[in-house]
């Protein structure tokens, strides 16, 4: 049986994205790189296989799955998003997310300070 090794963010993202500010995430197994202006924040995320986020809510969030897959549960309804698919989480709606495979996302919100950067 072949053991699949996760690739690092440096293997999945170009140097121009890796040079952006990193975001603080309260869950291990996630790397994020932020591009923002006074109105929006775009984050390029790499999630390790098995990462999950518990129920939470925030401003509207939408994005694109670049590779891998993500399941989002909103109001008890689960939806699977795979590479090339767009997702939307409405503002203030409680939701949770699960990454069953290593996943790369481009995620955007209308809050330029959604994530703290360093």
Secondary structure, DSSP 8 states (H G I E B T S, - for coil): --------HHHHS-HHHHTSEEB--SSSSEEEEEEE-SS-EEEEEEE-TT-EEEEE--S-EEEEEEESEEEEEETTEEEEEETT-EEEE-TT--EEEE-SS-EEEEEEES-TTSS-B-
